[in-house]
Amino acid sequence: MNTPEDSFDFTPEMTEIPEIFHNSLEKKPFERCLSCNKYLLEDGTPYIIEKAIRNYKEHQVKDVIFEYALCMECTENMRQVMSKESLQRMEHYFMSQIDPLERQLRLLNNETLNIDPWIDQCLIKGTPREELDEYQICCQCDGKNMVFTIMPYLVGGQAIEEMAELLSAKSRGEIDDFMDNNFGLPPELKKELGDFKYVLF
């Protein structure tokens, strides 16, 4: 999703990347960009991490559906192939729901460098994380550190569906290709995921 980190001036705070944003299989920070294989853990290397999670509340179990790290160059390349109309609709939807500067200042003032209040509820709907069946979490990193800007954040399934409806057929196709090329999801799983497979960058 085209997020407005550059729309205001700030001095970002950083902290060591928390475990919730580690690679769930290797139990350590992501080392490589999913698309270009660039090494990410050197200082001055910006990238994003995204995870899609399904929450089985009745069993108190969570399952990571997909996860990846993507360098900023590859993130921008992905945005470039999406339609301008889709990006504009997404940004308008996003900015109409929250004040990113107010959120950043409020959370840093109240819970400086504590990730929990940043991802304890849906950024758009306010639904607590533990009540969501599905959600995605995103953060921005620099080398071995996570950066507090508008990210990290969590977006629940309902908001993801609303944002997916704003995408043009072209943009949906580009995201489908991204998912197919990088994750090789079988048709039955893609059908089951529905709009949940549409990534947030």
N, C-alpha and C positions, 0 to 999 in steps of 0.2 A: 504494500500500500504506500502511496505517496504521502509520507508524513511530513509535518511542518517543522522539523528540527531547526531549519535555517531561517525561520520566519521571525526569530527574535534573538537578541544577544544573551549569552549566558556563559558562565564559567562552569563547565561540567565537573561533577564529582565522580570519582572512580572508586571501585572496590574490586577485590578479587572475584572472579566469576563464580557465582554461587552454584552449588551442586545441582539445583533444579535445572540449570542451563548446561550441564555437562552432557556429553554423549551417553545416552542411557545404556548402551551395550558395553562400551569400554570403560564407563565410570570415571571419565576424565574429560578435560576440556576438548572441544573440537580443535583439531590441528590443521585441517585443510578445507579450502573452499570446495563446496560440492560441485561447482561447474568447471572451474579452471585448475583446481588442485593447488592453488597458491597456499603457501605456509602462512598461517594466521597469527601465530603467537609471538611475533616480534613487535616491540613497541612501535607505535606509529602506523600500525596496520588496522584500518577500520573495517568492520564487518558486522553482519547481523546474525542472530541465531533465532530460529523459529521452531516451535514444537507444537504439534497437534496431539491433544490428549483426550481420551475417552474415560469418563468417570463412571464406574459401576458402583453406584451409591449403595445398593442393597448388599454388596459384598465387600464394600470398603476397599476396593481395588481400583487402581488407575493403570491404563495401558497407553503407551506412546504409539500413536498411529504412524506418524512420520516426524522426522526431525532433520535439521540441516544447519550448516553455517554457510553464508554466502558473502564473499568479499564485496565491498561497495562498488567496485567496477562492474562486477557481474550483476549486482542488484540494479545498477543504473541501466545496464544493457537490457535487462528484463523489462524495466519500465519503458524503455525506448520503443520496444516492439508492441507494447500495448497501445490501444487507441487513446488519443488525447481526450476524447469525450469520456471514456471510462475513468481516466485519472482525475479529470475535473469533477465528475460526479462523486467519486470516492472522497476526494479532498473536501468537497462541500459537505458531504454527509458527516465526515469526521469532524470538521471544524464547527458544524452546527450543533454537535453534541457536547463538546468539551472546550474548555479554555486551557490549552496546553501549558502556557506560562503560569497560570494560577495553580494548576495541578502540580507542576514541578516545584514551585516555591513552597506550596503548602506541605507536600510530602517531605521535602528536604528539611524544612524548618521543624516539622514534628517528629520525624523518624529518620534522621540523617543516616544514609548508607544502610538502612534496614530494608531489604527487598520486600518483606511481607506485605506492607500496606500498598505497594505498587501493583501487586498481582493477586490481591485477596478478593477481588470482585471484578465483574465485567466492566471494562472501561466505558462502554456505551450505555448499558442497561442498569449497571449497579448490582446485578445479581451476584450473591456470594459464590465464590469458587466451588465450595462443597455442595452447592445446590445445582450446579450445572452438570448436564450429561456429557457435553462436549465443549471443549474450549481450545483456544490457541494462545500461546504465550510467545512474546517477542522481546528481544533485548538488543542493544547496540553495544559492541565491544571494541576495544583497542588493545591489540596484543593479548596479554593475559588478564586484562581488566575489563569489567563491565562499566559502562558509562551511564550515569543518570541524566537523561534529557527528558524528552517526552516518554521514552522507553526507560525501563521495562514496562510492559502492560499486558493485560489479559483481555481477550475478546471471546465472549460466549457464543454458543451455536446460533441463537436467535439473531444477534447482530451480524454474524458471518453470513447468514442467509440473506439478510437485508442488503448487505454490501455486495454479495454475489449477484443480486438482481440488478445492480447498477452497471454491471459489466456488459460490454457489447459482445456479440458473437465472436468477433476477432480476438478480443482480449481473453474470452473464455478458451478459445482455441489455443492461444499462446500458452496459457497456464496449463491446459491439459497436456500440451506437448512437453512443457517443463517437467510436469509430474511423470509423464511416461518415460521421458529420456533419463530421468534421474532416479526414479523409484521403481519403474516397471510394474505398476499396480495392475493386478489381474482385473478383467472387466467386472467380475462380481463384486470385488472390493470397491472399485470406482463407483459402481451403482449404489452400493451401500453407503459410501461416504457422502454422495450427493454434493451439495454446495460446500460441505466441510473440507473438501480437498482444495478449495481455492485459497491460495496463500495470501498473506496479509501485506507483503511488502509493496 
